[in-house]
């Protein structure tokens, strides 16, 4: 775990001349996080809806 964290921090840390790349990286990471969160929420809601619908049909 220590090794992976060290590599991640190395590429996320901004240098003076590469500040734009770091900002772009942060926006990209935030975008991926939001996309994954949206997928997890939608899958959870759809699973609940499916269970509710199945219960109504079978009863």
C-alpha positions as CSV (number, residue, x, y, z in Angstrom):
1,X,0.0,0.0,0.0
2,X,2.8,2.4,0.8
3,X,4.4,2.0,-2.7
4,X,1.1,2.7,-4.5
5,X,0.4,5.8,-2.4
6,X,3.9,7.1,-3.0
7,X,3.5,6.8,-6.8
8,X,0.0,8.4,-6.7
9,X,1.3,11.4,-4.7
10,X,4.2,11.8,-7.0
11,X,2.0,12.3,-10.0
12,X,-0.6,14.4,-8.2
13,X,1.8,16.8,-6.7
14,X,2.2,20.0,-8.8
15,X,5.5,21.4,-9.9
16,X,5.8,25.0,-11.0
17,X,6.0,24.3,-14.7
18,X,3.5,21.4,-14.7
19,X,0.7,23.1,-12.6
20,X,-1.8,22.8,-15.4
21,X,-1.2,19.1,-15.7
22,X,-1.9,18.7,-12.0
23,X,-5.1,20.7,-12.2
24,X,-6.2,18.6,-15.1
25,X,-5.4,15.4,-13.2
26,X,-7.4,16.6,-10.2
27,X,-10.4,17.4,-12.4
28,X,-10.1,14.0,-14.0
29,X,-9.9,12.2,-10.7
30,X,-13.0,14.1,-9.4
31,X,-14.9,13.3,-12.6
32,X,-14.1,9.6,-12.4
33,X,-15.2,9.6,-8.7
34,X,-18.5,11.3,-9.5
35,X,-19.1,8.9,-12.3
36,X,-18.5,5.8,-10.2
37,X,-20.6,7.2,-7.4
38,X,-23.5,7.8,-9.8
39,X,-23.2,4.3,-11.1
40,X,-23.3,2.8,-7.6
41,X,-26.3,4.9,-6.6
42,X,-28.2,4.0,-9.8
43,X,-27.5,0.3,-9.4
44,X,-28.6,0.4,-5.7
45,X,-31.8,2.2,-6.6
46,X,-32.6,-0.2,-9.5
47,X,-32.0,-3.3,-7.3
48,X,-34.4,-1.9,-4.7
49,X,-37.0,-1.1,-7.4
50,X,-36.6,-4.6,-8.9
51,X,-37.2,-6.2,-5.5
52,X,-40.2,-4.0,-4.9
53,X,-41.6,-4.8,-8.3
54,X,-41.0,-8.5,-8.0
55,X,-42.8,-8.5,-4.6
56,X,-45.8,-6.7,-6.0
57,X,-46.1,-9.1,-9.0
58,X,-45.7,-12.3,-7.0
59,X,-48.2,-11.3,-4.3
